[in-house]
Structure formats: structure tokens, C-alpha cells
Amino acid sequence: MADKYPEFSKRIAAGEDPGKVLDDLGVKRYCCRRTLLAAVEPVDMVLEYYSAREKFRVE
């Protein structure tokens, strides 16, 4: 699955239908489909907390 994630992520960001992308990539098992659909970039999570911290920063 790790080899399919970059392509999946790029195509989803371009606005393609997630189900169609998974079909095109050959991901058939529901557990693998679920994993790719639920994947969150860790850096995005970290940046969310970073921007919240900067917003409430007291100097």
C-alpha cells in the first residue's frame, strides 16, 4: 500500500473520485481501501497544532 499512497494522494488532491482512483490502482481488498481512505499526513496534523500555538502566543 505504501507504494500506492503518493499516487492516490496526488489524484485525490486533483479532485478525482477516491473509489475510482483505488480501482485504477488495483486496490481491491476493503481493509486496504479503508487504510488509504483514512490516511492522514502526520505533518498536516503537526502543522495544525503549530498554527494554533502561534495564534495564542503571548509575548
C-alpha positions as MATLAB code, in Angstrom:
seq = 'MADKYPEFSKRIAAGEDPGKVLDDLGVKRYCCRRTLLAAVEPVDMVLEYYSAREKFRVE';
ca = [
       0.000    0.000    0.000;
       2.836    2.385    0.736;
       3.827    2.395   -2.929;
       0.294    3.397   -3.935;
      -0.211    6.210   -1.419;
       1.686    9.006   -3.243;
      -0.283    8.439   -6.456;
      -3.551    8.113   -4.533;
      -2.899   11.303   -2.577;
      -1.931   13.279   -5.692;
      -5.011   12.196   -7.626;
      -7.395   12.862   -4.728;
      -5.916   16.355   -4.334;
      -6.614   16.896   -8.044;
     -10.300   16.195   -7.378;
     -10.699   12.640   -8.651;
     -13.212   10.246   -7.097;
     -11.464    8.182   -4.364;
     -13.273    4.967   -5.291;
     -12.278    5.266   -8.944;
      -8.670    6.016   -8.020;
      -8.499    2.955   -5.773;
      -9.978    0.813   -8.557;
      -7.432    2.191  -11.056;
      -4.578    1.454   -8.643;
      -5.787   -2.128   -8.219;
      -6.664   -1.828   -4.527;
      -9.478   -4.353   -4.127;
      -9.429   -5.504   -0.505;
     -11.682   -3.448    1.747;
      -9.098   -3.289    4.528;
      -6.524   -1.730    2.176;
      -9.088    0.660    0.724;
     -10.078    1.754    4.224;
      -6.463    2.341    5.201;
      -5.772    4.561    2.201;
      -9.031    6.472    2.577;
      -8.392    7.152    6.267;
      -4.710    8.064    5.909;
      -3.720   11.447    7.307;
      -0.388   13.079    6.656;
       1.326   13.394   10.055;
       2.908   16.683    9.045;
      -0.560   18.151    8.436;
      -1.555   17.204   11.977;
       1.575   18.782   13.434;
       1.126   21.985   11.439;
      -2.427   22.306   12.725;
      -1.160   22.395   16.318;
       1.721   24.673   15.389;
      -0.564   27.280   13.840;
      -2.910   27.082   16.854;
       0.045   27.648   19.176;
       1.174   30.669   17.172;
      -2.358   32.068   17.225;
      -2.472   32.073   21.043;
       1.136   33.026   21.601;
       1.604   35.517   24.431;
       4.704   37.671   24.410;
];
